[in-house]
Amino acid sequence: MAIAINRGQTDFQPSARLFSELKLLEKVAKDIRVGNKTIGEIQYTAILLKGMPLSSRKFKVSNSDVLFLLPPDYPRLPPIGCYLNYPWNTVGQGDHHFTRQSYYGAPFLSDQGWYWYCVGLGGGFNRDRWLNSWRPNSQPEKGHNLATLFVTARHAINTDD
């Protein structure tokens, strides 16, 4: 397992909070890359998870990369869904969470090869219910964090529920 920090042109340095969450995430994800991604005027922290295994019952490929865009107010606000770099056709496959569009204010990245997947930690994306469902803690291991987001996304993406 490895965490690679891409300092890029902005000399990106993760906060102590983010670094703690990355260490938790490292327990459930193999290859993690972290850096900045600016979309419009918003600078996100990009968390790229390489090679997440995919269910052979649901997919024709064995893995996909997963991208979380952490908003500037993270962890107060969670990311809006996640992105896959595999544009599978969901017509007839029953996964209404994968639309090849983005909603609820999530950036549209399909033109960059990233396809939005609607997933969160309960409450849908109604802002009030969503914020009440997202429960980070000052101690990352005791609340919602990058690891809980990834495990939730991995389960949702790989099951037919």
Backbone as a ProteinNet text record, in pm:
[ID]
protein_1_A
[PRIMARY]
MAIAINRGQTDFQPSARLFSELKLLEKVAKDIRVGNKTIGEIQYTAILLKGMPLSSRKFKVSNSDVLFLLPPDYPRLPPIGCYLNYPWNTVGQGDHHFTRQSYYGAPFLSDQGWYWYCVGLGGGFNRDRWLNSWRPNSQPEKGHNLATLFVTARHAINTDD
[TERTIARY]
83.6	0	88.2	40.3	122.6	35.1	85.6	23.1	125.4	88.2	176.5	115.4	192.2	145.6	204.4	116.7	159.4	163.2	279.9	295.2	262.8	284.6	247.8	303.8	236	282	244.4	156.6	108.6	179.5	276.5	346.8	246.7	156.2	49.1	105	47.7	85.7	-42.9	-70.5	-193.7	-191.7	-308.5	-321.6	-300	-280.7	-265.5	-391.5	-508.5	-635.6	-638.8	-607.4	-611	-509.3	-392	-290.7	-340.5	-407.4	-463.9	-567.8	-652.1	-753	-689.7	-583.3	-514.2	-455.6	-406.7	-353.9	-466.3	-586	-701.2	-740.8	-740.8	-776.9	-678.6	-553	-449.2	-476.5	-554.7	-587.6	-686.1	-761.9	-864.2	-843.2	-746.1	-717.8	-569.3	-538	-399.7	-309.9	-353	-266.1	-338.2	-293.2	-360.4	-270.5	-329	-255.7	-335.5	-265.8	-330.7	-269.6	-354.1	-307.5	-422	-399.9	-503	-562.2	-688.3	-753.6	-840.8	-811.6	-889.3	-989.5	-1116.1	-1224.1	-1297.6	-1296.3	-1349.7	-1263	-1325.3	-1250	-1237.2	-1279	-1275	-1156.7	-1077.5	-965	-1004.4	-1010.6	-1045.2	-917.8	-926.3	-822.3	-867.2	-785.4	-818.5	-757.1	-841.9	-798.4	-823.5	-716.8	-725.3	-686.4	-777.4	-753.8	-738.5	-622.5	-592.6	-637.7	-700.3	-727.7	-824.7	-936.7	-1035.4	-1097.5	-1096.8	-1156.4	-1305.7	-1350.4	-1490.7	-1548.6	-1676	-1746.9	-1757	-1718.6	-1729	-1874.7	-1964.6	-2107.4	-2168.1	-2106.4	-2163.6	-2083.7	-1954.9	-1866.8	-1793.9	-1753.5	-1676.2	-1526.5	-1487.3	-1346.2	-1324.2	-1200.4	-1172.3	-1149.2	-1120	-1097.2	-1119.8	-1128.7	-1144.2	-1073.1	-1024.5	-974.5	-1094.9	-1082.4	-1188.8	-1131.2	-1206.5	-1163.2	-1265.5	-1218.3	-1299.4	-1245.6	-1335.3	-1296.7	-1344.5	-1250.6	-1285.6	-1303.7	-1419.4	-1443.1	-1352.8	-1337	-1251.1	-1291.9	-1420.6	-1467.5	-1463.2	-1395.5	-1383.3	-1299.9	-1337	-1437.9	-1576.1	-1593.5	-1727.7	-1827.8	-1787.6	-1871.2	-1805.2	-1882.5	-1825.5	-1818.2	-1744.8	-1749.5	-1888.3	-1924.6	-2053.4	-2029.6	-2054.5	-2033	-1885.1	-1858	-1720.5	-1721.1	-1605.1	-1590.6	-1517.6	-1556.5	-1488.1	-1430	-1320.4	-1265.3	-1309.3	-1420.2	-1476.6	-1621.7	-1653.3	-1788.8	-1880.3	-1915.5	-1996.7	-2138.6	-2199.6	-2334.8	-2432.7	-2511.4	-2602.1	-2742	-2768.9	-2901.2	-2924.2	-3030.1	-3060.6	-2983.6	-2885.1	-2809.7	-2863.3	-2954	-3025.1	-2952.9	-2839.2	-2770	-2800.5	-2903.4	-2945.2	-2854.3	-2754.4	-2660.6	-2550.6	-2537.1	-2432.2	-2499.1	-2490.7	-2568	-2482	-2352.4	-2258.8	-2281.1	-2362.4	-2383.9	-2348.8	-2335.7	-2316.8	-2432.8	-2467.9	-2581	-2544.4	-2635	-2622.7	-2500.4	-2452.4	-2337.2	-2202.9	-2201.2	-2074	-2020.2	-1891	-1835.6	-1854.3	-1876.1	-1887.1	-1746	-1700.1	-1563.7	-1559.2	-1674.1	-1676	-1582.9	-1569.6	-1478.7	-1332.4	-1305.3	-1170.1	-1155.9	-1260	-1253.9	-1297	-1366.2	-1414.9	-1565.6	-1630.7	-1775.6	-1831.2	-1922.8	-1974.4	-2063.9	-2047.6	-2129.4	-2193	-2324.1	-2399.3	-2390.3	-2308.5	-2294.2	-2259.2	-2312.7	-2284.4	-2310.3	-2310	-2328.1	-2468.4	-2568.4	-2706.8	-2763.3	-2895.9	-2962.5	-2975.5	-2927.8	-2934.4	-2853.9	-2889	-2815.1	-2904.4	-3013.2	-3085.3	-2990.8	-2955.4	-2849.8	-2868.8	-2990.7	-3012.4	-2995.9	-3058.3	-3044.5	-2901.6	-2837.1	-2700.5	-2606.5	-2619.4	-2531.6	-2559.8	-2684.4	-2715.9	-2666.7	-2648.4	-2599.7	-2447.4	-2380.5	-2234	-2187.1	-2112.9	-2071.7	-1921.6	-1842.8	-1700.5	-1680.5	-1566.5	-1535.2	-1399.1	-1371.8	-1239.6	-1129	-1165.5	-1074.2	-1122.2	-1051.5	-1100.4	-1145.9	-1079.9	-1115.2	-1247.6	-1302.9	-1427.7	-1549.1	-1531.4	-1642.9	-1627.3	-1708.9	-1695.7	-1564.3	-1503.6	-1373.1	-1353.7	-1236.5	-1209.8	-1225	-1188.4	-1202.1	-1348.9	-1433.4	-1575.3	-1639.1	-1595.9	-1645.9	-1608	-1482.1	-1436.1	-1505.6	-1516.4	-1581.7	-1727.9	-1795.2	-1934.1	-1943.8	-1856.6	-1857.9	-1826.7	-1725.3	-1687.5	-1804.1	-1873.1	-1988.3	-2100.8	-2134.3	-2244	-2214.5	-2092.8	-2055.4	-2059	-2020.6	-2006.9	-2130.6	-2233.6	-2353.9	-2470.2	-2573.3	-2692.1	-2801.3	-2771	-2871	-2918
-116.9	0	123.3	226.7	346.1	469.9	580.3	710.8	797.9	851.6	941.7	1080.5	1178.9	1317.2	1390	1441.5	1516.9	1664.3	1715.5	1854.2	1950.9	1909.2	1990.1	2129.3	2219.1	2357.1	2440	2387.4	2464.7	2428.6	2338.8	2292.1	2241.3	2155	2101	2029.2	2058.2	1993	1956.9	1827	1791.1	1837.7	1875.8	1915.4	1793.2	1816.4	1705.5	1619.3	1681.7	1608.1	1518.6	1574.7	1496.9	1383.4	1410.4	1305.3	1190.4	1223.5	1119.5	1036.2	1103.2	1030.8	945	993.1	913.8	786.8	794.8	675.6	575.1	622.5	533	472.7	554.9	509.2	404.8	419.4	326.1	182.9	168.4	34.9	-38.9	34.9	-28.3	-5.6	74.5	101.5	80.2	27.4	-11	104.8	184.4	283.7	417.8	510.3	638.7	750.8	840.2	958.4	1081.8	1183.5	1302.7	1426.4	1521.9	1648.4	1746.5	1855.7	1956.9	1944.4	1981.1	1990.5	2115.1	2208.5	2330.9	2316.9	2343.4	2337.8	2470.6	2545.7	2681.5	2760.4	2815.3	2890.6	2815.4	2689.7	2611.4	2515.9	2521	2428.7	2315.4	2194.6	2074.1	2000.6	1920.4	1822.6	1695.3	1647	1528.3	1405.9	1306.6	1179.4	1074.5	1022	922.6	786.6	691.6	555.2	468.9	414.9	338.2	193.4	143	0.3	-60.6	7.5	-53.5	-174.4	-291.7	-410.5	-391.7	-444.8	-439.4	-579.5	-590.1	-718.2	-770.6	-895.2	-956.2	-981.9	-983.5	-1000.4	-873.2	-759.1	-631.1	-561.7	-593.3	-520.8	-613.3	-556.8	-631.3	-606.8	-523.4	-500.2	-535.9	-558.4	-605.5	-493.9	-371.9	-264.1	-127.8	-26.9	112	200.5	312.2	412.3	488.8	539.5	616	750.8	856.3	991.7	1055.7	1105.2	1188.2	1330	1427.2	1567.8	1626.4	1653.2	1708.7	1859	1911.1	2055.1	2133.1	2263.4	2343.4	2337	2314.4	2308.3	2168.2	2073.4	1938.2	1945.3	1876.7	1772.8	1822.4	1954.2	2002.1	1959.8	1966.3	1920.3	1800.2	1696.6	1580.5	1605.1	1521.8	1530.8	1490.9	1539.5	1504.1	1384.8	1265.3	1144.1	1120.4	1038.8	1010.5	991.3	968.5	952.3	822.3	757.6	638.2	671.3	606.4	628.7	519.6	454.8	349.9	385.9	418	460.8	345.4	260.8	145	187	109.9	136.1	76.9	161.5	112.4	83.3	110.5	81.2	-68.9	-106.9	-248.8	-314.9	-245.1	-302.9	-256.4	-160.4	-123.1	-34.4	23.7	109.2	255.2	306.8	444.7	548.2	505	598.1	642.6	572.3	602.4	650.9	779.2	837.4	899.5	905	974.7	1125.9	1172.3	1314.6	1340.4	1464.6	1495.2	1582.6	1566.9	1638.6	1692.9	1770.9	1822.6	1912.7	1972.1	2061.1	1993.8	1863.8	1794.7	1839.7	1864.6	1905.4	1797.8	1841.8	1752.1	1727.6	1602.3	1570.3	1465.2	1432.8	1328.6	1361.8	1489.8	1528.2	1504.7	1476.9	1443.7	1294.6	1216.3	1072	1025.7	1111.4	1076.7	1086.1	978.3	967.1	960.1	1051.9	1071.1	956.2	915.8	812.3	872.5	863.5	921	828.4	866	786.8	880.7	849.5	927.7	841.7	904.5	831.1	851.8	831.6	842.1	980.5	987.8	1116.7	1169.9	1096.3	1147.4	1274.2	1357.1	1482.7	1603.6	1584.6	1697.7	1760.4	1886.1	1948.4	1930	1952.1	1940.8	1798	1701.8	1561	1514	1559.2	1520.9	1567.8	1693.9	1745.8	1680	1639.2	1570.2	1425.9	1366.4	1228.3	1221.1	1323.1	1328.7	1367.7	1278.9	1302.9	1280.6	1378.9	1368.1	1397.7	1362.6	1384.2	1451.3	1522.9	1585.5	1479.7	1358	1244.2	1162.5	1169.2	1109.6	964.3	884.2	742.3	719.4	823.3	808.8	866.1	906	961.3	927.4	988.8	967.9	1028.2	961	1001.3	942.9	958.8	907.7	756	686	539.4	499.4	564.1	528.9	566.2	677.2	714.7	609.4	569.2	472.4	337.4	288.9	159.2	165.5	275.3	292.5	295	370.8	379.2	243.9	175.8	45.2	-52.9	-53.7	-142.7	-104.4	23.8	68.7	40.4	64.6	44.6	-104.7	-190.4	-332.2	-417.8	-361.2	-440.2	-390.3	-467.4	-431.4	-370.8	-342.9	-289.6	-151.3
0	0	0	-72	-83.9	-95.5	-40.9	-57.3	-128.9	-244.1	-318.4	-316.7	-274	-268.7	-388.7	-474	-591	-553.2	-534.1	-490.1	-604	-728.2	-844.7	-840.2	-908.6	-918.3	-795.8	-710.7	-596.2	-466.6	-471.9	-352.5	-248.8	-294.4	-212.2	-90.7	25.4	149.9	223.7	246	316.5	461.4	509.9	650.7	739.4	868	962.8	961.2	951.3	946	823.2	708.2	584.5	590.1	642.1	651.2	740.7	851.8	939.4	864.9	786.9	710.5	600.9	541.6	439.5	499.6	621.2	687.7	714.2	748.4	764.9	629.8	526.9	392.9	342.2	377.1	333.7	381.4	487.1	538.6	447.8	363.9	280.4	130.3	92.4	-48.6	-75	-193.6	-222.7	-263.8	-358.8	-422.1	-421.8	-338.1	-318.1	-368.1	-445.1	-493.5	-454.1	-408.9	-355.2	-418.6	-451.2	-506.3	-514.4	-585.2	-605.6	-743.8	-757.9	-888.1	-884.9	-972.1	-980.7	-1092.8	-1060.6	-1158.3	-1147	-1255	-1247.3	-1151.3	-1049.2	-948.7	-817	-815.5	-691.4	-693.4	-587.9	-575.1	-481.5	-537.5	-463.7	-424.6	-320.4	-293.7	-363.7	-454.7	-533.1	-467.2	-439.2	-383.6	-490.9	-548.6	-656	-600.3	-615.1	-569.4	-693.6	-714.7	-835.5	-821.8	-927.3	-939.2	-840.7	-812	-722.7	-793	-729.2	-790.6	-816.3	-930	-967.3	-973.6	-944.6	-947.7	-1090.6	-1110.2	-1243.4	-1281.8	-1184.4	-1214.5	-1272	-1243.2	-1283.9	-1394.3	-1404.5	-1495.7	-1591.4	-1704.1	-1803.2	-1788.5	-1694	-1662.6	-1515.8	-1477.8	-1342.2	-1240.5	-1287.6	-1191.8	-1256	-1171.5	-1214.3	-1113.5	-1158.9	-1065.7	-1011.6	-889.2	-824.4	-782.9	-807.5	-773.3	-680.5	-567.2	-478.9	-487.8	-503.7	-500.6	-368.7	-280.1	-149.5	-163.7	-121	-132.3	-37	-62.5	25.4	172.4	201.5	339.7	399	333.3	387.8	515.2	622.8	635.5	678.1	694.7	729.5	623.8	497.3	386	320.2	288.3	218.8	68.6	-4.2	-149.7	-199.4	-316.7	-376.1	-467.8	-417.9	-495.5	-521.9	-622.7	-664.5	-815.4	-871.9	-1016.1	-1046.5	-1154	-1204.1	-1340.2	-1376.2	-1509.9	-1607	-1575.1	-1659.4	-1691.4	-1816.4	-1852.8	-1888.7	-1792.2	-1826.6	-1860.5	-1945.6	-1991.6	-1891.2	-1825.6	-1721.6	-1774.1	-1899.8	-1954.1	-1944.5	-1876.1	-1860	-1747.4	-1689.6	-1578.9	-1443.5	-1444.8	-1324.3	-1225.4	-1258.3	-1162.7	-1194.9	-1132.6	-1158.4	-1091.9	-1016.3	-953.8	-1049.7	-1160	-1256.9	-1384.8	-1411.8	-1521.5	-1631.6	-1612.8	-1702	-1701.6	-1610.9	-1586.4	-1440.7	-1404.1	-1262.3	-1215.4	-1090.2	-1032.6	-895.7	-838	-702.2	-684.1	-791.5	-783.2	-801.9	-828.8	-854.7	-990.9	-1001.2	-1130.3	-1237.4	-1360	-1474.7	-1528.3	-1526.7	-1569.4	-1679.8	-1740.6	-1844.3	-1959.9	-1990.9	-2099.2	-2062.6	-1935.3	-1888.6	-1858.4	-1892.3	-1871.6	-1733.8	-1657.6	-1524.4	-1524.2	-1479.1	-1484.9	-1343.8	-1313.9	-1177.9	-1134.6	-1009.7	-948.4	-823.6	-813.1	-701.5	-580.5	-485.2	-363.1	-248.3	-131.3	-11.8	110.5	223.7	348.8	404.1	321.1	365.4	346	342.3	333.1	192.6	92.5	-44.1	-56.1	-150.7	-165.5	-145	-68.8	-17.1	84.7	67.3	147.1	297.4	348	492.9	542.4	474.6	516.3	499.7	393.5	362.4	472.8	511.9	616.7	751.5	775.2	899.6	899.3	781.8	772.1	779.5	729.7	729.1	868.4	934.2	1071.7	1092.4	1049.4	1081.8	1230.9	1280.5	1421.3	1427.5	1534.6	1548.2	1551.1	1590.3	1580.7	1460.6	1347.4	1223	1234.1	1315.1	1325.3	1398	1459.5	1535.1	1462.2	1337.8	1261.2	1114.4	1031.9	887.6	839	743.2	693.3	553.5	496.1	361.3	352.8	456.9	454.7	453.3	534.9	534	400.6	341.5	208.7	104.8	104	5.4	21.9	144	167	123.5	152.2	109.3	-42.6	-107	-253.4	-316.2	-266.2	-320.6	-311.6	-198.8	-181.8	-278.3	-284.2	-371.1	-518.5	-560.3	-700.5	-737.3	-647.1	-678.1	-651.2	-591.2	-563.8	-648.2	-653.2	-730.2	-642.4	-516.9	-423.5	-465.5
[MASK]
+++++++++++++++++++++++++++++++++++++++++++++++++++++++++++++++++++++++++++++++++++++++++++++++++++++++++++++++++++++++++++++++++++++++++++++++++++++++++++++++++

